[in-house]
Amino acid sequence: MKTCRKCKKQKELSDFRTNNTKHGYYQTCKECIKPSTSPYSYWKHGLKKKYGVTPEWYFAKLDEQDGCCAICGTSHPGAGKNYFCVDHNHSDGSIRGLLCSNCNIGIGNLQDSVSLLLAAATYLNDYSTLFDVRSPHVTKQRCQEDVERADKSS
């Protein structure tokens, strides 16, 4: 027999999940632990623990952003998620907004650096003027022509 720390009832050991602790069982029974392990519960707990915000704040911010990503404007969070990412400044922890997974990963990979983002934009802009990005076949054809010209000149 074991007492559940949540409901304070004496229950059989089979009413508790096993784990690798010294005693071999969780302190909360299966019945009490069930409601608190819903995906929404994990998400809500993560909001508070990671960012110090509540679901109410999240939904107010989402309304403020018209239900869309603050960067690209999509209404789909992406990556199989049902919620947008809370974007924050890694230096000071301040919250900037809600982003889809793609935009969040993009600015994260650019280390939240405005100069890296501008350099990437310049690179993309320069690259798109060199080749017809709408037609990969044309780009391949141009590359082959450049190789043929180089072969003839050597």
C-alpha positions in Angstrom: 0.0 0.0 0.0 1.1 3.5 -0.7 -0.4 7.0 -0.1 -0.9 9.3 -3.1 0.7 12.7 -2.4 -2.1 14.4 -4.4 -5.4 12.8 -3.3 -3.9 11.6 0.1 -5.6 8.2 -0.3 -4.1 4.8 0.5 -3.9 2.7 -2.7 -2.5 -0.5 -4.0 1.0 -0.3 -5.6 -0.6 -1.3 -8.9 -2.4 2.1 -8.8 1.0 3.8 -9.2 3.3 4.0 -12.2 6.8 2.5 -11.8 10.0 4.5 -12.1 13.7 4.1 -11.4 13.7 5.8 -8.0 14.8 4.2 -4.8 11.2 3.2 -4.0 10.3 2.2 -7.6 7.0 4.1 -7.8 5.8 7.6 -8.5 4.4 9.5 -5.5 1.2 10.4 -7.4 -1.3 7.7 -8.3 -2.3 7.0 -12.0 -5.7 8.5 -11.4 -4.3 11.8 -10.1 -1.5 12.1 -12.6 -3.6 11.6 -15.6 -5.3 15.0 -15.9 -2.1 16.9 -15.4 -0.2 15.1 -18.2 -2.4 16.3 -21.1 -0.6 18.0 -24.0 -2.3 21.3 -23.0 -1.1 20.9 -19.5 2.5 20.4 -20.7 2.3 23.4 -23.0 0.8 25.6 -20.3 3.5 24.5 -17.8 6.2 25.2 -20.4 4.9 28.7 -21.1 5.2 29.6 -17.5 8.5 27.8 -16.8 10.4 28.9 -19.9 9.0 32.3 -20.6 7.1 33.4 -17.5 3.8 33.9 -19.5 0.3 32.5 -19.1 -2.0 31.0 -21.7 -4.1 34.2 -21.4 -1.1 36.3 -22.5 -0.4 33.8 -25.4 -3.9 34.0 -26.7 -4.0 37.8 -26.3 -0.7 38.1 -28.2 -2.1 35.7 -30.9 -5.2 38.0 -31.3 -2.9 41.0 -31.5 -1.1 39.3 -34.4 -4.4 38.3 -36.1 -3.7 34.6 -35.4 -0.6 34.7 -37.6 3.2 34.4 -37.4 4.7 37.9 -36.7 7.2 37.5 -39.5 5.7 35.6 -42.5 2.0 36.0 -41.7 1.1 32.3 -42.0 -1.7 31.0 -39.8 -0.1 27.5 -39.6 2.4 27.0 -36.7 4.2 24.3 -38.6 6.3 21.3 -37.5 3.1 19.4 -36.7 2.4 21.7 -33.7 -0.9 23.2 -32.7 0.7 26.4 -31.3 3.1 29.1 -32.4 6.6 29.4 -30.9 7.2 32.1 -28.3 10.0 34.1 -29.7 12.4 35.6 -27.1 15.7 37.4 -27.0 18.3 34.9 -25.8 20.4 37.7 -24.3 17.9 39.2 -21.9 14.9 36.8 -22.1 12.4 39.5 -23.3 9.5 38.2 -25.4 9.2 39.6 -28.9 6.2 37.8 -30.4 4.8 34.5 -31.7 6.4 32.8 -34.7 5.8 29.8 -36.9 8.4 27.0 -36.5 10.1 27.9 -39.8 10.6 31.6 -38.9 11.6 30.7 -35.3 14.2 28.2 -36.5 15.4 30.7 -39.2 16.1 33.5 -36.8 17.5 31.1 -34.3 20.0 29.7 -36.8 21.0 33.3 -37.6 21.7 33.7 -33.9 19.2 36.5 -33.5 21.7 38.7 -35.3 20.4 41.6 -37.4 23.7 41.8 -39.3 23.6 38.1 -40.2 19.9 38.5 -41.3 20.8 41.5 -43.5 23.8 39.6 -44.9 21.5 36.7 -45.7 19.0 39.0 -47.4 21.8 40.6 -49.4 23.1 37.2 -50.4 19.6 36.1 -51.6 19.0 39.3 -53.4 22.4 39.1 -55.2 21.9 35.5 -56.0 18.4 36.0 -57.5 19.7 38.6 -59.9 22.4 36.2 -61.3 20.0 33.4 -62.1 16.4 33.0 -63.0 15.3 31.4 -59.7 11.9 30.5 -61.1 13.4 28.0 -63.6 16.0 25.6 -62.2 16.3 24.1 -65.8 17.4 27.4 -67.2 20.0 27.7 -64.4 21.3 24.3 -65.2 21.4 25.1 -68.9 23.3 28.3 -68.2 25.9 26.4 -66.1 26.4 23.9 -68.9 26.9 26.7 -71.4 29.4 28.4 -69.1 31.4 25.1 -68.8 31.3 24.6 -72.6 32.5 28.2 -73.1 35.3 27.7 -70.6 36.4 24.5 -72.4 36.5 26.2 -75.8 38.6 29.1 -74.5 41.2 26.8 -72.9 
